[in-house]
Structures are given as C-alpha cells and as structure tokens.
C-alpha cells in the first residue's frame, strides 16, 4: 500500500509541532492485497502538547472508502499525553486499483492520509 500523508498543525512558540505521527509498520512497497484479505498499517500519534489533545472526528472519503477502515481511535475522544496508536486497514472487495482519503481532525492538527492499494485474485 502506498501512503502519502500531509498535515498542518498548530505550533508552540519555539516553532515545534504539537502533534505529529509516525508509521510504526515497515512499508515494504507491496500494495497488492488478495480480495477479501487485509493489510494493516499501524501509526502512532505523537503528542508533544503537554496535555490531552481532543480528537474531533475520523472520516473516510473517496471512491473506495468502504475498503479502508481505521481502528484504535474513538471519536470524539482524547489523544493521551504519551500519544496513541491506531491502524489503517485495507481490505479489497474486488480486483483493481483502490483509493480513499482518510481525515483525522483534532483540535490542533488535521491529518490527511491519501491511501492507494490494489485488490488482486
């Protein structure tokens, strides 16, 4: 699965980001997944805000949005001071190229994940 991510965030006075993320699952470059099986990518939201951060919503949009899901974060909710782990799971239902955009909005940062994958027989 190829992952392209963008984010914007509120910054502290010293220009360091308050929230960030890191991929904790190695990307092997393989984005082809057999139909009705899943591939999971795990991320960690890093919280440098010195307090809880409020998670406002998670939204999946795009032509193939039903073939992607997010697990491990609840909306609305809080991102703990020591961060939080979540997963994006790709489960193709049919063969072919799949795309979706995942939006994770918090009170201080908007994460946008552009997801691409291919379902194969």
C-alpha positions in Angstrom: 0.0 0.0 0.0 1.4 3.3 -0.9 0.8 6.0 1.7 1.1 9.7 1.1 0.4 11.9 4.1 0.1 15.6 4.6 -0.7 17.5 7.8 -0.8 21.0 9.1 -0.6 21.8 12.8 -0.6 24.5 15.5 2.9 25.2 16.7 4.5 26.1 20.0 6.3 29.4 20.4 9.6 27.6 19.5 8.0 26.5 16.2 7.9 22.8 17.1 4.8 20.9 16.1 2.4 20.0 19.0 1.1 16.8 17.3 2.8 14.6 14.8 2.7 11.0 13.7 5.0 8.2 12.7 4.4 4.9 10.8 5.3 2.0 13.1 4.7 -0.7 10.5 7.5 -1.0 7.9 6.4 -0.3 4.4 7.7 -2.9 2.0 6.5 -1.2 -1.2 3.9 -4.0 -1.7 0.4 -2.6 -2.0 -1.2 -5.6 -3.7 -3.7 -7.5 -1.5 -5.8 -10.5 -2.2 -9.5 -9.9 -2.4 -11.2 -10.3 1.0 -8.0 -10.3 2.9 -6.5 -7.4 4.8 -3.3 -5.4 5.1 -2.7 -3.3 8.2 -0.5 -0.3 8.8 0.0 1.0 12.3 0.7 4.6 13.2 1.5 6.4 16.4 0.2 9.9 17.0 3.0 11.7 18.9 1.6 14.2 21.4 4.1 17.0 22.4 1.3 19.3 23.7 1.9 18.6 27.4 -1.8 17.9 27.8 -4.5 15.7 26.2 -5.5 16.7 22.7 -9.1 16.3 21.6 -9.9 14.1 18.6 -12.8 15.6 16.8 -13.6 13.1 14.1 -12.3 10.5 11.7 -13.7 10.5 8.2 -13.0 8.2 5.2 -13.9 9.5 1.8 -13.4 8.6 -1.8 -14.5 6.1 -4.5 -13.4 3.0 -2.5 -13.9 4.3 1.1 -15.6 1.1 2.2 -12.4 -0.9 1.5 -10.4 1.1 4.1 -11.1 1.4 7.8 -9.4 3.0 10.9 -9.2 1.1 14.2 -7.7 2.1 17.6 -9.1 5.6 17.9 -12.5 6.6 19.1 -14.3 9.8 18.1 -14.9 12.1 19.8 -12.1 11.3 22.2 -8.7 12.3 23.6 -5.2 11.6 22.4 -3.3 10.8 25.6 -0.3 12.9 26.7 2.0 9.9 25.8 0.5 9.5 22.3 -1.8 7.0 20.8 -1.6 4.1 18.3 -4.1 3.4 15.5 -4.3 1.3 12.4 -5.4 1.8 8.8 -6.7 -1.5 7.3 -7.1 -2.1 3.6 -9.5 -4.9 2.6 -10.2 -5.0 -1.1 -13.6 -6.5 -2.0 -12.9 -6.6 -5.8 -9.9 -6.6 -8.0 -8.4 -3.4 -9.2 -6.9 -0.1 -8.0 -8.4 1.4 -4.9 -8.2 4.9 -3.5 -9.5 6.6 -0.4 -8.7 9.7 1.7 -8.7 9.4 5.5 -9.1 12.6 7.5 -8.3 12.7 11.2 -9.1 16.0 12.8 -8.0 17.1 16.2 -8.3 20.5 17.9 -4.7 21.3 16.9 -3.9 19.3 13.8 -5.5 17.9 10.7 -4.0 14.6 9.4 -4.8 13.6 5.8 -3.8 10.2 4.5 -4.1 9.5 0.8 -4.5 5.7 0.5 -3.8 3.6 -2.6 -3.9 -0.1 -2.9 -4.7 -2.9 -5.5 -7.0 -5.8 -5.0 -5.8 -9.0 -6.7 -7.2 -12.5 -7.2 
